[in-house]
Amino acid sequence: MPMSIEFKTRLSPVLKKAVKHFGTPFHIYDETGIIETSEHLKKAFSGRNGFREFFAVKALPNPSVMKIMKDQGFGFDCSSSPEIMLARNIGSRGEDIMFTSNNTSMEQFETANADEGSILNLDDVSLIAKVPVMPELICFRYNPGPRRRGNKIIGNPVESKYGVSHEKITDAYKEVIKRGAKRFGMHTMLASNELNYEYMVETTQMLLSMVEQVSYALDIKFEFINIGGGLGIPYRPDQKKMNIDALGSETTALLDQFEQKNGWSPKLFMESGRYMTGPHGVLVTTIINHKDIYRKYVGVDASMSSLMRPGMYEAYHHIHIHEKEDLTQHETVDVVGSLCENIDKFAVQRTLPVTSEGDILVIHDTGAHGHAMGFNYNANLRPKELLLRTDGSIELIRREETVNDYFATLNFEKNILC
Ligand SMILES: *Cc1c(COP(=O)(O)O)cnc(C)c1O
């Protein structure tokens, strides 16, 4: 099920007013929904102490939303210097930040180590010697290669550019111990938008068995395992939500067993993005044109610059027309933006109520990897972001880009090498 009935019930009565006041297009996020999902997640994993979610900043890098996560006690998973700076700007420090980079630059290491540091999650053995100051706590991203199948978006682990191979993982920890590391974590990230919770249980099992192996080989203990993000959400009306309660109870049981066998146990960390905010955002656009050629087209005032997923992955995003849901007259259309790229479509051959210019079209599930993935190709500018607060007020949390923003990188002092 896409956008929840509850979110729709909160948004629909104020939508016209918001459109009039702020103008379309915009993404709007539902604070109530984000809080409910966060609280449900914590409850599902409350069977053991120390569970922590590190919200994957790349899914929705807006400080106003990150602040909601921080108030829930969550940390942040960052993979670039500006993402670390975003987390620090709202007051996160040290071990509140997990820095999961790959192909890491020295500049990134310096940002990660500054300001009380962060949890360094190293992507490769070649990076060990490049860490400016070896911190006490260190983590590696593990890539199981042929031992696991990946999934469609993230791909087969053997072809994936991420992580330390099975053959090198023990030596990787041996090397950081030599350089002064004393506390350890192990991380992996294998799936994306995975709706089957059992896949994540298998990932937990895999990390626990790796942690056991390395801890025996090197006589160390692990403080945490991080099973990554990748929890899926139902984009299509016929899909069901992932069973987070079952994931919580089955991973708790695995950690209990581990503790009984070994006398200690790592804590469980996770770094979901999509699951936390994906269903709690929609892209609101106005219909501005209709075109009837070999197919029928509904043209809206947003384009791919607001939402890449349909063009990039042929991803399905559910759509409804505000105040026309009960209409019995339907037609099959492509919903398109104005970019000079034929993949600039929000929906292909979708059956929707018959619309008129000025109707408000709502694209569901844009709360993660939506605005954040936007780009400026064809000089299309990115839209604004709004937040529907728990008290019903609506706050502008990012303005739209303007032509001045587009020109900003073209206005600079002359720099000519003769
Ligand atoms: C993208 C990413 C995530 C978040 O993925 P979701 O599918 O949004 O849960 C978490 N961890 C890492 C390392 C990532 O690259």
The ligand as an SDF file (V2000), in Angstrom:
LIG
                    3D

 15 15  0  0  0  0  0  0  0  0999 V2000
   22.0590    4.1170    0.5870 C   0  0  0  0  0  0  0  0  0  0  0  0
   22.6220    3.5240    1.8130 C   0  0  0  0  0  0  0  0  0  0  0  0
   21.8040    3.2810    2.9270 C   0  0  0  0  0  0  0  0  0  0  0  0
   20.3240    3.5350    2.9380 C   0  0  0  0  0  0  0  0  0  0  0  0
   19.6590    2.7480    2.0310 O   0  0  0  0  0  0  0  0  0  0  0  0
   18.0510    2.6540    2.0940 P   0  0  0  0  0  0  0  0  0  0  0  0
   17.7470    1.7650    0.9300 O   0  0  0  0  0  0  0  0  0  0  0  0
   17.5550    4.0260    1.9210 O   0  0  0  0  0  0  0  0  0  0  0  0
   17.6980    2.0590    3.3990 O   0  0  0  0  0  0  0  0  0  0  0  0
   22.4030    2.7800    4.0550 C   0  0  0  0  0  0  0  0  0  0  0  0
   23.7210    2.5080    4.1040 N   0  0  0  0  0  0  0  0  0  0  0  0
   24.5410    2.7240    3.0600 C   0  0  0  0  0  0  0  0  0  0  0  0
   25.9720    2.4110    3.1960 C   0  0  0  0  0  0  0  0  0  0  0  0
   24.0220    3.2300    1.8750 C   0  0  0  0  0  0  0  0  0  0  0  0
   24.8340    3.4290    0.8300 O   0  0  0  0  0  0  0  0  0  0  0  0
  1  2  1  0
  2  3  1  0
  2 14  2  0
  3  4  1  0
  3 10  2  0
  4  5  1  0
  5  6  1  0
  6  7  2  0
  6  8  1  0
  6  9  1  0
 10 11  1  0
 11 12  2  0
 12 13  1  0
 12 14  1  0
 14 15  1  0
M  END
$$$$
